[in-house]
């Protein structure tokens, strides 16, 4: 066991971490408007002057696990009109593809206990182009690419600072901070570096008027908080100390000034404007050290700080501790890959894990308080009682949660989080288990059994992948523990998931025929119209993906029940129940449909499609070749003969269906036929249907790109699909990058790109099929090439292609970095990797949220498959 693995046994090592959001402004939590327009209630411009209610933001920020005390950096290049205290980006309405951070920053390293962390922020030396970025983006339409900071040319002459921020823990409450600023320009350049510490405002809302205190103590800031005790933030050297309060600037917003508050933006106003806005008494609830430095051309300056109980001898062994923690991090990550693996793959894996660990966030949201307002604040508008999430008044989170992207998505999403937990389990099994368990807690899960989707609408439906992630993590843990599984973890989540499954059955099966809806299900622009549409005439969409997700859900729960039945035979009955659910869902999807009409499988095309069910019972196929028709691949489970034999109740039910309902049994895989390896396959797909889907999926003119499986077939580039519904014409065509439609909202900006989580599920399913079929079953890959592969080889080929997104090609270029020459060739850019939300289906260029390492972090699992 290495030092980092030993630290994982002590939860105290996670008390402090990167739990500060990258963006708090523009979130639902901070929105107290009457109309629910969160993006306008607190903007980037307002953020520096208004105290937040529910959380804090900062650059390279850290805090304790209750976010009582925060630390981050602020910068000023002597030219900007404001301090760089937070990342800038466009709101949903400002971007031509929705919200978009307009900064360059990279999460480079992190350990699961956050004993060592490193990130990089690239700060221009010229005035930051805030207005230009907004104005240029307004000129662009949805058919044009997003206008990024690199596009402004501000980095062309290397007039920027590379600001590396590193943390190393000496102990659980002793944190060393190193800020290294490189001047990349050819001339000397000056800036102010302001390491900043502050308390989250907990005293102004009418619940507890206790106000903690910061004060000057030589070259240290003394920190006094009743929960944290006495701490000191010590600075190396002799920087200027500046103090104000983390309180709203009422003078700026309401022209009210008590003359003694020294508001939240006091340090900003003092540094940038020279105004007397800081507290001369050197006390407050927000404070900063001001390092006013000049860095020669091509040189660097390092700033050192330490947060600990004592201010004495703070920098003894400072460099040695950093070196030790980095060495321990190297040892930890070396244990996660083959010893002879190439450096490029090792770097991709390590930065992927770093991004996932940096994207942890303190997520505080009490919906009852949020809707009703706080005692010390004005009563919120009455309209708020009927706003979003008003049916979730039980919801109350004060937890550290894995976020999709702490700027673009600084709130959890149910299915994102399930995907996050799979790679997180490799570095911190306990955290992955807690994350999955959190969503089924009473104060998260709705009393009716629904899991909260995401902050903008908890009542929306994400694909039900929680059981899939639970089972995979259980298997990983069981293998690591020599075959001993954590059945307590499995069982406690399983009971809650049964409630959630019942919610899906009761709420998302419109006609009660085992054909499911679910709305957009995370696939915003994949349909010809918004799949959340409620038609006035009662027509409804029967979804191939919604139904397939439920078939997969049934098999996930079946498999968990079968595992639990190994030690408690009562679960054999439950396994039987979910097998029966699977059979009837399969039947409805495959051939029966409503009133005996055709189902979602199309015999002519050998593909699954959504269909619009009309009020008269007729149905119109939505003949769109999209990942909707690939999701049936995921409803696959392989069981050993021994597992079935040990569960006679389950075995009897399987035999009953085979003997008494051959009409149903014949629609799915031959579960009663053992393979040569003594395995049984339970799947939506018999061999010929699987081959039919794979024929499209592995066709380079359809789904298969050089970089993985596209979300929409390229066939629709030349053959758009159109439908006339109630007199309105709808159409859809293949777009490899950002969508040309905003049908589901401003940031619903994908249509045909490669999406790592879907590729991951495809690969996992192909490997499951291979367990049953082995080398005897081969398919053509790519379609039309004449090259026959086993399903295992096909899975590896997809792995190879998605890995190409990040690996340098023969020219040393990473496709995910796009076409910018500086990003591809500059030594200070090219090896810093961004893990985008999705990737161009033709070129592999990264798109969407630039730091959505959460589910794109699955690449860490793919590299060494």
C-alpha positions, 0 to 999 in steps of 0.5 A: 500500500502506498501513502495515498492509499493509506490516507484514503482510510482516514476521512479527515484527509478529505476535510479540505478539497477543491470544493469551491465552484467555478461559477455561482452566478447565473445558477438556479440556487441564487435566483430569487426573481419572480420570473425564474430567469436565473441568468439575469438575476446575478450576472458576472458583473453583479457577482463581485459585489453581491454576497451569495446565499448558497455557495462560493466561487473562485479560481483554483478555489479550496474550502472545508467540507462545509464551505465555511472558509474558502481560499482562491486566487485573484489577479490583476494585469494592471489593465483590466477594469476589474480584478480577475477573481472568477472565470468569465463566460457567456450566459445562456442567452449571450452565446450562439450555442448557450452558456460558455466559459471564455477562459483557458484553464486546465486541471493538471493533477489531483489525488483522491484525498487532495494531498496534492493538487495542481492547476493552470490558469492562462491570464492575458497581459493585455486587457481582457476582452470581456465586451468583445467576446460578448459582442462577437458572440452576438453576431454569430448564429447557430451554424457558426462556431463559438468565438473563443478566447483563443480566437481573439488573438490575445495569446498570439504574441505570448503576452500572457502569464501561466499561473500554476496553483499547487496545493500540498497537505502536510497534514489534514489541516495543514495546507501548503500553497504554491503559486508560480507565475511564468511570464511568457512574453518577451518583455518584463510584465507586472501584475498583482497576485492576491491570494484571498481567503473569506468566509461563506456568508452565513450570518445575514439570512436570519438563522444565526447571527454569529459572524466569524473574524479575519484579522492581521497578525504580522505576515499572517491572516488570523482566522477565527471560526467557532466550527473551524477553530483558530487557524492562520494563513501565513504568507512568505515575504512581506505582502500588503494585507487587505481586508473587507467583508463578504457582504453585498455592496448595498451602495452599488445596488440600492444607493445605501451605505452605512459607511463601515461595511467595507463590502465584498468588492472592497479589495477590487475597488482598492486595487483597480480604482484606488478607492478607500474601500478596505478596512483600515482596522485590518479586520473583516470576513474577506481578506487578501495578500497583495503581491505587486510584482514584476516578472522579467521576460521568460522568467517566473516568480513563486509565492508561498503560503500555508494554512495551519493552526500555527503561524510559526515556522510555516515554511520549514520543509515547504519544498520537501513536503511538496516534493514528497506529496508529488512523489506519492501522487506519482506512485499512486497513479503508476499503480493504475496502469501497466508498468510499460505503458506509453507516456501519452496514455499515462498523461491522458489518464492522469489529467482525466482523473485530475479533472474529475477530482477538481470537479468536486463541489460543495453543493448546498441547496435547501429548496423549502428555504429557497422557495420561501425566503429567509427571515432577514431578507425581503419576502420573495415574489409569490410567483416563486411558490409555483416555480421550478422545483416547487414539488421538491420541498423535501430536497436538502443538500449540504454535500460534496458532489461530483459535478459535470463541469464546475463552470458550465454545469455547477450542479449535479445531474443524476445520470452524469453522476452515475457515469462519474462514479465508474472511473472514480471507483478506480481512485476512490471506491468509498467516494464513488459508493457514497455518491451513488448512495447520496442520490437515493437518500430520503432528502434527495429522492422524491417520496414518489420514487423519482431521482432528482434530474438536475437543478434546472428541473429536478422533475425531468427524467434522466436515463435510468443508469443508476443501477448500471453504475451500482452493479459495475462498481460492486463488481470492481470492488468485489474483484479488488477484494478477492471475490468478497462483495460489499452486499450492504452497499448493494442491498441498501441502494437496491431497495431504493432503486426498486422504488425508482423503477416503480416510479418509471412504470407508473409515470412514464408508460403512457398507455400501460403497454410497457412502451416508455416515454421519458421526454428528451432523456438527456438527448436534447436535439436527437429528435425531429422535434422536442421529445418533451412535447405534449401534443394537444390531440393526445398523441404521444411519443413511444421511445425506443431509447426510453423503452430500452433504458427500462429493459436495461434497468430491468436486467440491472436489477435482475442481476443485482437481485440474483447476486443478493439471492446468493446469501438471501433466497428471498431475492430470487423472487425479486430476480424473477419479477424483473425477468418478467418485466424485461420479457414484457418490455421486450415484447412490447418493443419488438413486435406488439406495440399498442393494440397488436400493431407493429412495435419499435423494431422496423423489419424493413430497415433492421433498426429501432425507431421512435414512433408517434402514437396517434389518438386513433391508435395508428403510429408513425415511425420517426425513421431517424437513425440515431443513438436512440436505435443503438440503446437496445444494445445496452439491455444485455446481461450474461449469467453463469449457469451456476448463478441460475442453478443456485436460484431455482425460483428464478430458473423455474420462471425462465423455464415457464416462459420458454415452455408456455409463452414461446411467442414472447421467448422467441422475441429475445435472445435464447436465454435457455441455450448455454454457450460453450463457456457455460453462460446464458445471454439475456438480451433484447436482441437476438443475433440477427437483430444485433447484426442489423444494428451493428451493420449501421453502427459500424458503417463509416458512412453512418455511425462509425467515425474515426473517433468513435460512434456518432450520436446521429448517422451521417446518412442524414447529411444527404438524406434529412428526415422530415415529418408533417405533424398536425400541419407543422413540418419538422426535419432533422439532418446530420450536423457533426458539431454544434446543432443548428437547432435550439429546440430544447434550449440555448445550450442544447448544442449537439446533434451528431457528435461523438459522446464518450458515455454512449461509446462506453456503454456500447463497448461494455455491451459488445464485451457482454455479447462476446462473453456469450458468443466468443470468437464464433460470431464475427461481424464486418468492421468497418461495414463494407471493408470485408474485415471480419472481427469478433465482438471483442475486437470490435469493442477494442476498435471503438476503444482505439478510435475514441482514444485517438481523440486525445492521443497525438497523431503522426504530426503530434496533434491531438484531434480534440485540440481542434484546428488552432495551431498554437493549441496543437504545437506550442509547448506551453499549450499542446500537452494540456488536455481539455476533456470536452462534453462531446466531440466533432463527429468528423474531425474529433474537435472538442465541443461543448463544456470544456471541462466536463471531465465527469463523464468524458473521464470514462476515457481513463477506463478506456485507455487500458482496456 
